[in-house]
Amino acid sequence: MTPELAIDLFRAALTTALMLASPVLAIALTVGLTVSLFQTVIGLQEQTLSFVPKLLAVGGAAFVGLPWFLKVLAALALQLFTSLPELAR
């Protein structure tokens, strides 16, 4: 395996991980900020209140995005398996 091939594979894996994690993290950030703003406006100082809406939103986003996640991961796996002959060199 050449260093260039290893770098390309690492770059593809890292890009895929960022692409899959970004929508879920953005939803968690949005829900967290919204709940925190709501808590500030009504004067509620409960720290654990934002956990349940974030958990539900992230779970829902993961459930809705699961077909896309699997398609992207399958494409990465296909790319890795097609490059196996080059890895043996």
C-alpha positions as CSV (number, residue, x, y, z in Angstrom):
1,M,0.0,0.0,0.0
2,T,1.4,3.3,-1.0
3,P,1.2,6.3,1.3
4,E,-1.0,8.2,-1.3
5,L,-3.5,5.4,-1.3
6,A,-3.6,5.2,2.5
7,I,-4.2,9.0,2.6
8,D,-6.9,8.8,0.0
9,L,-8.7,6.0,1.9
10,F,-8.4,7.9,5.2
11,R,-9.7,11.1,3.5
12,A,-12.7,9.2,2.1
13,A,-13.5,7.6,5.5
14,L,-13.2,11.0,7.3
15,T,-15.3,12.8,4.7
16,T,-18.0,10.1,4.9
17,A,-18.0,10.3,8.7
18,L,-18.4,14.1,8.7
19,M,-21.1,13.9,6.0
20,L,-23.1,11.4,8.1
21,A,-22.6,13.1,11.4
22,S,-23.3,16.7,10.3
23,P,-27.1,16.6,9.9
24,V,-27.6,14.8,13.2
25,L,-25.3,17.2,15.0
26,A,-27.0,20.2,13.4
27,I,-30.4,19.0,14.6
28,A,-29.1,18.4,18.1
29,L,-27.6,21.9,18.2
30,T,-30.8,23.6,16.9
31,V,-33.0,21.7,19.4
32,G,-30.6,22.4,22.2
33,L,-30.4,26.2,21.5
34,T,-34.2,26.4,21.1
35,V,-34.9,24.6,24.4
36,S,-32.2,26.7,26.2
37,L,-33.8,29.9,24.8
38,F,-37.2,28.7,25.9
39,Q,-35.9,28.0,29.4
40,T,-34.2,31.4,29.6
41,V,-37.4,33.2,28.5
42,I,-39.6,31.4,31.1
43,G,-37.0,31.4,33.8
44,L,-36.8,27.6,34.2
45,Q,-33.3,26.5,35.5
46,E,-33.6,22.8,35.0
47,Q,-30.5,21.3,33.4
48,T,-31.9,18.0,32.4
49,L,-35.0,19.3,30.6
50,S,-33.1,19.8,27.3
51,F,-32.0,16.2,27.2
52,V,-35.3,14.6,26.3
53,P,-36.1,16.8,23.3
54,K,-32.6,16.4,22.0
55,L,-32.8,12.7,22.4
56,L,-36.1,12.5,20.5
57,A,-34.9,14.8,17.7
58,V,-31.6,13.0,17.2
59,G,-33.4,9.6,17.3
60,G,-36.0,10.8,14.8
61,A,-33.3,12.3,12.5
62,A,-31.3,9.1,12.6
63,F,-34.5,7.0,11.8
64,V,-35.5,9.3,8.9
65,G,-31.9,9.5,7.6
66,L,-31.2,5.8,7.9
67,P,-31.7,4.9,4.2
68,W,-29.4,7.7,3.2
69,F,-26.8,6.7,5.8
70,L,-26.8,3.1,4.6
71,K,-26.5,4.2,0.9
72,V,-23.5,6.4,1.7
73,L,-21.8,3.7,3.8
74,A,-22.5,1.1,1.1
75,A,-20.8,3.4,-1.5
76,L,-17.8,3.7,0.8
77,A,-17.6,0.0,1.3
78,L,-17.9,-0.6,-2.4
79,Q,-15.0,1.9,-3.0
80,L,-12.9,0.1,-0.4
81,F,-13.6,-3.3,-1.8
82,T,-12.8,-2.3,-5.4
83,S,-9.5,-0.8,-4.2
84,L,-8.5,-4.1,-2.5
85,P,-6.3,-5.2,-5.4
86,E,-4.3,-1.9,-5.1
87,L,-3.9,-2.5,-1.4
88,A,-2.2,-5.8,-1.9
89,R,0.7,-4.2,-3.8
